[in-house]
């Protein structure tokens, strides 16, 4: 059974859980224990990339449905966009700005140094200039890209001639790898290569492409057949490219155009099967109530987790314990604490504010 790309699909929450767990593992585990060549791989980037593919799919699906409703139900485009932005703001902004204000009240160096770019969602440009990865706010570079995407992409989807939408998607798919190739070739610093908005546009674009295909009557079935054949090839290629990069056989760093493309196709396939309601092996995994819950609060886990890590170490020190900055103990303790903080935030802060979406309803249900 096919589903609309904008409808609520609980199995996608499990993918969000996997994405945030990859990020937690990359920041909490001691990757220095890996063979030196594999330490060069930016493992956490795969989690962020999965988030981007998911976001491109869901946001584009919602926008395409908004456009269709505006055309068929005589709802103004302006009204549709206002509701879209209101709902996105209620979901994203409270926790985002809450953590920035918290950091300033606690006089965290990162907050005091980067507050102008954090408040204006230009943090990715700021760290691209400095070449730094600030301790507490490192994840906010990807949130800045998401917000910049939200500011521009909806206008293209809603107002451009319908036959041009696919050209916009194609542009996203081309710009991302071209930017990473250029950054590698010109030896830009890591943050400029990876964190400026153009570097991630193809990941958002693969999700957008999937959403556009899902809008067609036979799209979900046909794309699933294609991806079933393409995903194994992409996965094998991804493994080969990572290995070649790790042992210096690949001339550019791991995030070059080929590796980014291969990973995006694999993630596009996972999003496709989850969106259609996976059965069998993947169905058992994606229907896990625990994973779905972690996925629902994954935004909080992602935003909190680098605040939790130093707090865990300081608290352990006050109790006379020593917890290494990275390792299995930190992974278990800090991951658990991040989940607790995210769950509390959702229950008492984000959730009630998110409930205000009822004042900005779409004409028919689009997303939970």
C-alpha positions, 0 to 999 in steps of 0.5 A, a space after each residue: 500500500 502506498 502512502 502520501 509523502 506528507 502523512 505521518 509515518 511512524 517507521 520514519 521515527 525509527 530512522 531518526 533514532 538510528 541517525 541520532 544514535 550514530 551521532 552519539 556513538 561518534 561523539 561518545 565512543 573512543 574512535 581512537 581505538 579504531 585503526 588509524 586509517 579508519 579514524 579519518 572517516 567522519 562517522 557522525 556525518 552519516 547520521 547527519 546525512 540520514 537526517 537531511 535525507 529524511 528532512 528533504 523527504 518530509 518537508 518537500 512532501 508537506 509542501 507539495 501537498 500544500 500546493 495541491 490543496 491550494 490549487 484544488 481547494 482555493 486556499 491561498 499560497 500565502 495562507 499555506 506558507 504561513 501555516 507551514 512556517 508557523 508549524 515549523 517554528 513551533 517544532 524547532 525554535 523553542 528548544 533551539 533558542 532555549 539552549 542558546 539562552 541557557 548557554 549565555 546564562 551559564 556563560 559558556 564560552 561557545 555561547 558568548 563567542 558565537 551568539 550572533 550567528 547562533 541567533 541568526 541561524 548562520 552558525 555554519 558560516 561562522 565555524 566555516 570561517 574559524 575552522 573550529 568545532 565548538 564544544 557545546 554547539 557543534 550540532 547546531 551547524 546542521 540545524 542552521 542548514 535545515 533552517 536555511 533550507 526551510 527559508 528558501 525551498 518552500 518558495 520554489 515548491 509553492 510558486 514555481 511552475 509545476 514542471 520546474 519543480 524537478 529542475 530545482 531538485 536536480 539542481 540540489 543533487 548537482 550542487 552538493 557534490 560539486 561543492 564538496 569536490 571543489 572544497 577538496 580540490 582547493 583544500 578548504 578547511 574541514 568545516 568550510 567543506 562540510 558545513 556550508 549549506 551547498 555541501 548538504 544540498 544533494 542529501 536534502 535533494 535525494 529526500 526531495 526527489 523521493 517525495 516528488 516521486 511519492 506524489 505520483 500514482 505509481 511512484 512509491 511502487 516504481 521507486 521501490 523497485 529501482 532502489 531495491 536494485 540500486 541500494 546494494 550497489 550503492 552500499 558496496 560502493 560506499 564500503 569500497 570508497 570508505 576503505 580506499 579513502 582510509 588507506 589513501 587510495 582515494 584522492 579526496 577526503 571521505 566526504 567527496 562527491 562519490 561517497 556522499 552520493 552513495 550514502 544518500 542513495 542507501 538512505 533514500 532506500 531506507 526512507 522509501 521502505 519505511 515510508 511505505 511501511 516495511 514488512 519482514 526484517 526491516 518491519 520488525 526493526 522499524 516497528 520497535 516502539 522504543 526506536 519510534 519513541 527515541 525518534 520522536 524525541 531525537 531532536 532533543 537528544 541531538 541538541 542536548 548531547 554535547 551539553 550532557 557530555 561535559 556535565 557527566 564528567 564534572 558530576 562524576 568528578 564531584 562524586 570521586 569517580 573518573 569517566 573518560 571523555 570518550 568510551 563505552 562508559 561515557 556512551 552509556 551514561 551520557 546517552 542515557 542522560 541525553 534521552 532523559 533530558 530530551 524526554 523531559 523537554 518533550 513532555 514539559 516544554 516542547 510537547 505543549 508548545 508543539 500542541 499549539 500547531 492545532 491553531 495552524 491546521 492544514 486542510 487535511 492531515 499532512 504530518 504529525 
